[in-house]
Amino acid sequence: MTSMIYKNRITIDPKIMVGKPVVAGTRIPVDLVLGKLARNVDVDALLRDYPRLTREDIQAVLQYAHDILKGEEVYPTA
């Protein structure tokens, strides 16, 4: 999946969840999905708990997080 595809699936709108990135067409925040995946919640359970979420949405969340982090600049202080 390329970043162009996730841009259709991840939206940022100040009127929705105070501008937090969410899965498009939902109020499911990107950080909620990432947090559940980080806690090793099974993808099938995640899809059951959030029926509007799709596997493609989860992949878009991961790609979005990757793209945000790969652009992060780190400056050593020591």
N, CA, C and O atoms as CSV, one atom per row, in Angstrom:
chain,resi,resn,atom,element,x,y,z
A,1,MET,N,N,0.857,-1.173,0.000
A,1,MET,CA,C,0.000,0.000,0.000
A,1,MET,C,C,0.902,1.235,0.000
A,1,MET,O,O,1.861,1.312,0.768
A,2,THR,N,N,0.597,2.166,-0.837
A,2,THR,CA,C,1.389,3.392,-0.883
A,2,THR,C,C,0.727,4.462,-0.037
A,2,THR,O,O,-0.443,4.353,0.330
A,3,SER,N,N,1.487,5.488,0.264
A,3,SER,CA,C,0.931,6.555,1.079
A,3,SER,C,C,-0.234,7.249,0.384
A,3,SER,O,O,-1.094,7.816,1.059
A,4,MET,N,N,-0.285,7.220,-0.929
A,4,MET,CA,C,-1.406,7.833,-1.638
A,4,MET,C,C,-2.713,7.130,-1.283
A,4,MET,O,O,-3.759,7.772,-1.187
A,5,ILE,N,N,-2.657,5.828,-1.089
A,5,ILE,CA,C,-3.871,5.087,-0.748
A,5,ILE,C,C,-4.324,5.421,0.668
A,5,ILE,O,O,-5.518,5.609,0.898
A,6,TYR,N,N,-3.392,5.501,1.629
A,6,TYR,CA,C,-3.844,5.782,2.992
A,6,TYR,C,C,-4.435,7.178,3.086
A,6,TYR,O,O,-5.255,7.434,3.967
A,7,LYS,N,N,-4.044,8.078,2.210
A,7,LYS,CA,C,-4.603,9.423,2.269
A,7,LYS,C,C,-6.088,9.428,1.958
A,7,LYS,O,O,-6.781,10.386,2.300
A,8,ASN,N,N,-6.595,8.384,1.320
A,8,ASN,CA,C,-8.028,8.255,1.100
A,8,ASN,C,C,-8.713,7.610,2.298
A,8,ASN,O,O,-9.938,7.660,2.411
A,9,ARG,N,N,-7.938,7.005,3.192
A,9,ARG,CA,C,-8.507,6.252,4.315
A,9,ARG,C,C,-8.282,6.917,5.668
A,9,ARG,O,O,-8.988,6.610,6.628
A,10,ILE,N,N,-7.328,7.805,5.757
A,10,ILE,CA,C,-7.039,8.503,7.012
A,10,ILE,C,C,-7.327,9.982,6.791
A,10,ILE,O,O,-6.803,10.593,5.860
A,11,THR,N,N,-8.161,10.550,7.649
A,11,THR,CA,C,-8.515,11.956,7.489
A,11,THR,C,C,-8.235,12.728,8.778
A,11,THR,O,O,-8.247,12.181,9.880
A,12,ILE,N,N,-7.988,14.006,8.592
A,12,ILE,CA,C,-7.799,14.923,9.717
A,12,ILE,C,C,-8.730,16.106,9.471
A,12,ILE,O,O,-8.598,16.838,8.490
A,13,ASP,N,N,-9.666,16.266,10.390
A,13,ASP,CA,C,-10.664,17.329,10.265
A,13,ASP,C,C,-10.897,17.905,11.656
A,13,ASP,O,O,-11.278,17.171,12.569
A,14,PRO,N,N,-10.676,19.206,11.833
A,14,PRO,CA,C,-10.851,19.790,13.168
A,14,PRO,C,C,-12.255,19.585,13.748
A,14,PRO,O,O,-12.444,19.698,14.959
A,15,LYS,N,N,-13.227,19.289,12.903
A,15,LYS,CA,C,-14.597,19.086,13.380
A,15,LYS,C,C,-14.850,17.641,13.825
A,15,LYS,O,O,-15.894,17.342,14.405
A,16,ILE,N,N,-13.895,16.750,13.552
A,16,ILE,CA,C,-14.054,15.343,13.934
A,16,ILE,C,C,-12.947,14.983,14.916
A,16,ILE,O,O,-11.765,15.057,14.582
A,17,MET,N,N,-13.332,14.596,16.121
A,17,MET,CA,C,-12.388,14.184,17.166
A,17,MET,C,C,-11.311,15.249,17.391
A,17,MET,O,O,-10.147,14.925,17.631
A,18,VAL,N,N,-11.705,16.503,17.311
A,18,VAL,CA,C,-10.820,17.645,17.557
A,18,VAL,C,C,-9.566,17.604,16.669
A,18,VAL,O,O,-8.494,18.052,17.075
A,19,GLY,N,N,-9.715,17.066,15.467
A,19,GLY,CA,C,-8.610,17.066,14.514
A,19,GLY,C,C,-7.646,15.910,14.612
A,19,GLY,O,O,-6.630,15.891,13.916
A,20,LYS,N,N,-7.944,14.934,15.470
A,20,LYS,CA,C,-7.083,13.750,15.532
A,20,LYS,C,C,-7.220,12.983,14.221
A,20,LYS,O,O,-8.300,12.986,13.631
A,21,PRO,N,N,-6.164,12.330,13.747
A,21,PRO,CA,C,-6.299,11.489,12.552
A,21,PRO,C,C,-7.254,10.321,12.856
A,21,PRO,O,O,-7.120,9.638,13.872
A,22,VAL,N,N,-8.204,10.116,11.962
A,22,VAL,CA,C,-9.190,9.038,12.121
A,22,VAL,C,C,-9.308,8.258,10.819
A,22,VAL,O,O,-8.899,8.720,9.754
A,23,VAL,N,N,-9.876,7.071,10.934
A,23,VAL,CA,C,-10.205,6.297,9.747
A,23,VAL,C,C,-11.362,7.020,9.059
A,23,VAL,O,O,-12.374,7.325,9.691
A,24,ALA,N,N,-11.209,7.288,7.777
A,24,ALA,CA,C,-12.199,8.061,7.020
A,24,ALA,C,C,-13.592,7.467,7.158
A,24,ALA,O,O,-13.781,6.252,7.103
A,25,GLY,N,N,-14.554,8.350,7.338
A,25,GLY,CA,C,-15.949,7.940,7.444
A,25,GLY,C,C,-16.318,7.380,8.801
A,25,GLY,O,O,-17.431,6.888,8.987
A,26,THR,N,N,-15.388,7.449,9.762
A,26,THR,CA,C,-15.652,6.946,11.115
A,26,THR,C,C,-15.140,7.967,12.115
A,26,THR,O,O,-14.585,9.003,11.751
A,27,ARG,N,N,-15.339,7.650,13.365
A,27,ARG,CA,C,-14.732,8.418,14.449
A,27,ARG,C,C,-13.720,7.537,15.172
A,27,ARG,O,O,-13.487,7.696,16.371
A,28,ILE,N,N,-13.125,6.610,14.436
A,28,ILE,CA,C,-12.138,5.693,15.012
A,28,ILE,C,C,-10.753,6.325,14.845
A,28,ILE,O,O,-10.241,6.410,13.729
A,29,PRO,N,N,-10.147,6.768,15.952
A,29,PRO,CA,C,-8.844,7.417,15.853
A,29,PRO,C,C,-7.722,6.436,15.488
A,29,PRO,O,O,-7.742,5.268,15.877
A,30,VAL,N,N,-6.766,6.937,14.744
A,30,VAL,CA,C,-5.597,6.149,14.362
A,30,VAL,C,C,-4.887,5.629,15.606
A,30,VAL,O,O,-4.474,4.470,15.642
A,31,ASP,N,N,-4.739,6.482,16.636
A,31,ASP,CA,C,-4.016,6.047,17.824
A,31,ASP,C,C,-4.730,4.934,18.570
A,31,ASP,O,O,-4.077,4.120,19.223
A,32,LEU,N,N,-6.060,4.874,18.489
A,32,LEU,CA,C,-6.802,3.782,19.114
A,32,LEU,C,C,-6.438,2.454,18.443
A,32,LEU,O,O,-6.168,1.460,19.118
A,33,VAL,N,N,-6.433,2.453,17.118
A,33,VAL,CA,C,-6.100,1.227,16.371
A,33,VAL,C,C,-4.659,0.819,16.660
A,33,VAL,O,O,-4.386,-0.354,16.915
A,34,LEU,N,N,-3.741,1.777,16.623
A,34,LEU,CA,C,-2.338,1.470,16.906
A,34,LEU,C,C,-2.161,0.935,18.320
A,34,LEU,O,O,-1.399,-0.007,18.537
A,35,GLY,N,N,-2.849,1.522,19.268
A,35,GLY,CA,C,-2.754,1.074,20.659
A,35,GLY,C,C,-3.229,-0.352,20.830
A,35,GLY,O,O,-2.609,-1.140,21.545
A,36,LYS,N,N,-4.323,-0.682,20.179
A,36,LYS,CA,C,-4.834,-2.048,20.283
A,36,LYS,C,C,-3.876,-3.036,19.626
A,36,LYS,O,O,-3.635,-4.117,20.164
A,37,LEU,N,N,-3.336,-2.677,18.483
A,37,LEU,CA,C,-2.367,-3.557,17.821
A,37,LEU,C,C,-1.114,-3.704,18.681
A,37,LEU,O,O,-0.538,-4.790,18.756
A,38,ALA,N,N,-0.690,-2.626,19.325
A,38,ALA,CA,C,0.490,-2.671,20.191
A,38,ALA,C,C,0.264,-3.582,21.398
A,38,ALA,O,O,1.205,-4.185,21.914
A,39,ARG,N,N,-0.989,-3.675,21.841
A,39,ARG,CA,C,-1.324,-4.561,22.958
A,39,ARG,C,C,-1.649,-5.970,22.476
A,39,ARG,O,O,-2.166,-6.797,23.228
A,40,ASN,N,N,-1.336,-6.225,21.214
A,40,ASN,CA,C,-1.483,-7.555,20.618
A,40,ASN,C,C,-2.943,-8.017,20.515
A,40,ASN,O,O,-3.227,-9.213,20.576
A,41,VAL,N,N,-3.860,-7.060,20.357
A,41,VAL,CA,C,-5.252,-7.424,20.101
A,41,VAL,C,C,-5.312,-8.052,18.718
A,41,VAL,O,O,-4.758,-7.509,17.764
A,42,ASP,N,N,-5.967,-9.169,18.607
A,42,ASP,CA,C,-6.098,-9.884,17.342
A,42,ASP,C,C,-6.863,-9.023,16.330
A,42,ASP,O,O,-7.866,-8.394,16.669
A,43,VAL,N,N,-6.385,-9.005,15.105
A,43,VAL,CA,C,-7.022,-8.196,14.059
A,43,VAL,C,C,-8.487,-8.601,13.883
A,43,VAL,O,O,-9.346,-7.735,13.720
A,44,ASP,N,N,-8.779,-9.885,13.913
A,44,ASP,CA,C,-10.178,-10.317,13.764
A,44,ASP,C,C,-11.042,-9.787,14.911
A,44,ASP,O,O,-12.193,-9.406,14.697
A,45,ALA,N,N,-10.491,-9.763,16.127
A,45,ALA,CA,C,-11.240,-9.219,17.265
A,45,ALA,C,C,-11.448,-7.721,17.082
A,45,ALA,O,O,-12.520,-7.197,17.384
A,46,LEU,N,N,-10.440,-7.047,16.597
A,46,LEU,CA,C,-10.545,-5.609,16.334
A,46,LEU,C,C,-11.645,-5.337,15.302
A,46,LEU,O,O,-12.437,-4.406,15.454
A,47,LEU,N,N,-11.681,-6.149,14.268
A,47,LEU,CA,C,-12.710,-5.987,13.234
A,47,LEU,C,C,-14.108,-6.289,13.783
A,47,LEU,O,O,-15.081,-5.655,13.374
A,48,ARG,N,N,-14.213,-7.243,14.697
A,48,ARG,CA,C,-15.510,-7.543,15.326
A,48,ARG,C,C,-15.944,-6.386,16.227
A,48,ARG,O,O,-17.113,-6.000,16.238
A,49,ASP,N,N,-14.988,-5.839,16.982
A,49,ASP,CA,C,-15.320,-4.759,17.921
A,49,ASP,C,C,-15.662,-3.452,17.215
A,49,ASP,O,O,-16.421,-2.636,17.738
A,50,TYR,N,N,-15.098,-3.261,16.027
A,50,TYR,CA,C,-15.321,-2.039,15.245
A,50,TYR,C,C,-15.761,-2.442,13.838
A,50,TYR,O,O,-14.945,-2.469,12.917
A,51,PRO,N,N,-17.043,-2.756,13.668
A,51,PRO,CA,C,-17.535,-3.301,12.392
A,51,PRO,C,C,-17.321,-2.396,11.183
A,51,PRO,O,O,-17.306,-2.882,10.052
A,52,ARG,N,N,-17.157,-1.102,11.394
A,52,ARG,CA,C,-16.928,-0.200,10.247
A,52,ARG,C,C,-15.474,-0.217,9.790
A,52,ARG,O,O,-15.143,0.322,8.735
A,53,LEU,N,N,-14.614,-0.835,10.585
A,53,LEU,CA,C,-13.192,-0.929,10.274
A,53,LEU,C,C,-12.952,-2.111,9.333
A,53,LEU,O,O,-13.584,-3.158,9.472
A,54,THR,N,N,-12.043,-1.941,8.382
A,54,THR,CA,C,-11.696,-3.019,7.456
A,54,THR,C,C,-10.204,-3.342,7.582
A,54,THR,O,O,-9.443,-2.579,8.178
A,55,ARG,N,N,-9.808,-4.454,7.028
A,55,ARG,CA,C,-8.385,-4.815,7.014
A,55,ARG,C,C,-7.582,-3.739,6.266
A,55,ARG,O,O,-6.462,-3.409,6.653
A,56,GLU,N,N,-8.155,-3.213,5.218
A,56,GLU,CA,C,-7.480,-2.154,4.462
A,56,GLU,C,C,-7.304,-0.897,5.316
A,56,GLU,O,O,-6.292,-0.206,5.204
A,57,ASP,N,N,-8.287,-0.603,6.169
A,57,ASP,CA,C,-8.168,0.533,7.085
A,57,ASP,C,C,-7.014,0.305,8.057
A,57,ASP,O,O,-6.233,1.219,8.321
A,58,ILE,N,N,-6.906,-0.895,8.584
A,58,ILE,CA,C,-5.819,-1.214,9.520
A,58,ILE,C,C,-4.474,-1.066,8.829
A,58,ILE,O,O,-3.534,-0.522,9.408
A,59,GLN,N,N,-4.377,-1.544,7.599
A,59,GLN,CA,C,-3.135,-1.395,6.844
A,59,GLN,C,C,-2.829,0.085,6.608
A,59,GLN,O,O,-1.671,0.496,6.677
A,60,ALA,N,N,-3.851,0.877,6.334
A,60,ALA,CA,C,-3.670,2.314,6.127
A,60,ALA,C,C,-3.178,2.987,7.409
A,60,ALA,O,O,-2.322,3.870,7.352
A,61,VAL,N,N,-3.706,2.583,8.552
A,61,VAL,CA,C,-3.259,3.118,9.842
A,61,VAL,C,C,-1.768,2.839,10.033
A,61,VAL,O,O,-1.011,3.723,10.434
A,62,LEU,N,N,-1.357,1.614,9.746
A,62,LEU,CA,C,0.052,1.245,9.900
A,62,LEU,C,C,0.933,2.033,8.934
A,62,LEU,O,O,2.012,2.491,9.313
A,63,GLN,N,N,0.487,2.193,7.704
A,63,GLN,CA,C,1.269,2.943,6.724
A,63,GLN,C,C,1.364,4.410,7.113
A,63,GLN,O,O,2.415,5.033,6.964
A,64,TYR,N,N,0.269,4.955,7.610
A,64,TYR,CA,C,0.258,6.346,8.067
A,64,TYR,C,C,1.283,6.542,9.191
A,64,TYR,O,O,2.077,7.482,9.159
A,65,ALA,N,N,1.256,5.647,10.180
A,65,ALA,CA,C,2.197,5.746,11.298
A,65,ALA,C,C,3.633,5.618,10.802
A,65,ALA,O,O,4.516,6.342,11.262
A,66,HIS,N,N,3.867,4.717,9.884
A,66,HIS,CA,C,5.205,4.534,9.322
A,66,HIS,C,C,5.670,5.817,8.631
A,66,HIS,O,O,6.793,6.271,8.851
A,67,ASP,N,N,4.824,6.389,7.815
A,67,ASP,CA,C,5.200,7.596,7.078
A,67,ASP,C,C,5.466,8.774,8.020
A,67,ASP,O,O,6.365,9.577,7.771
A,68,ILE,N,N,4.687,8.877,9.099
A,68,ILE,CA,C,4.910,9.944,10.077
A,68,ILE,C,C,6.275,9.752,10.742
A,68,ILE,O,O,7.038,10.708,10.884
A,69,LEU,N,N,6.574,8.537,11.142
A,69,LEU,CA,C,7.826,8.277,11.851
A,69,LEU,C,C,9.051,8.333,10.949
A,69,LEU,O,O,10.122,8.748,11.392
A,70,LYS,N,N,8.913,7.926,9.706
A,70,LYS,CA,C,10.085,7.953,8.842
A,70,LYS,C,C,10.514,9.382,8.519
A,70,LYS,O,O,11.665,9.613,8.150
A,71,GLY,N,N,9.609,10.329,8.653
A,71,GLY,CA,C,9.933,11.726,8.422
A,71,GLY,C,C,10.443,12.434,9.662
A,71,GLY,O,O,10.843,13.597,9.602
A,72,GLU,N,N,10.428,11.732,10.785
A,72,GLU,CA,C,10.865,12.331,12.048
A,72,GLU,C,C,12.388,12.505,12.035
A,72,GLU,O,O,13.128,11.593,11.666
A,73,GLU,N,N,12.832,13.681,12.440
A,73,GLU,CA,C,14.266,13.943,12.512
A,73,GLU,C,C,14.706,13.853,13.962
A,73,GLU,O,O,14.066,14.413,14.853
A,74,VAL,N,N,15.791,13.152,14.189
A,74,VAL,CA,C,16.323,12.960,15.539
A,74,VAL,C,C,17.693,13.633,15.610
A,74,VAL,O,O,18.557,13.432,14.757
A,75,TYR,N,N,17.856,14.429,16.647
A,75,TYR,CA,C,19.118,15.136,16.839
A,75,TYR,C,C,19.756,14.655,18.139
A,75,TYR,O,O,19.212,14.885,19.219
A,76,PRO,N,N,20.912,13.984,18.039
A,76,PRO,CA,C,21.575,13.515,19.269
A,76,PRO,C,C,21.962,14.697,20.149
A,76,PRO,O,O,22.411,15.730,19.653
A,77,THR,N,N,21.788,14.541,21.442
A,77,THR,CA,C,22.127,15.610,22.378
A,77,THR,C,C,23.402,15.311,23.157
A,77,THR,O,O,23.920,16.176,23.862
A,78,ALA,N,N,23.893,14.119,23.033
A,78,ALA,CA,C,25.123,13.780,23.772
A,78,ALA,C,C,26.289,13.591,22.828
A,78,ALA,O,O,27.401,13.303,23.271
